[in-house]
Amino acid sequence: MSASLLVEIVFGWPGIGPLFLEAILARDLFVVVDTVLLSSVFLVAGNLLADALLFAADPRIRVK
């Protein structure tokens, strides 16, 4: 989350980073919680996808 926040703010890209920063500065609790939850869901989904692709690509990883 911190790397995307930094890159989006420095380069001025629209995204969750500037929204998250503005919500923190405005003390908008619901937007802060939603952005953290959304980022967490993306992280878990990405890790699950990476594990599934690794399982499909590497024959050494099999359920015994």
C-alpha positions, 0 to 999 in steps of 0.5 A, a space after each residue: 500500500 505504501 509504495 503505490 501511495 507514494 508513486 501515485 502521489 509523486 507522479 500525480 496518477 489518479 488512484 487509491 493512493 491520493 484518495 487514501 491520503 485525502 481521506 486521512 487528512 479529512 479524517 473520513 473514517 469510512 473512506 479510510 477503512 474502505 481503501 484499506 479493505 479494498 487494498 487487502 482484498 486485492 493483496 489476498 486475491 493477487 497472492 491466491 492467483 500467484 499461488 494457483 499459477 505456481 501450482 499449475 506451472 511447477 510439477 514439484 508442487 503436488 498434493 500428496 
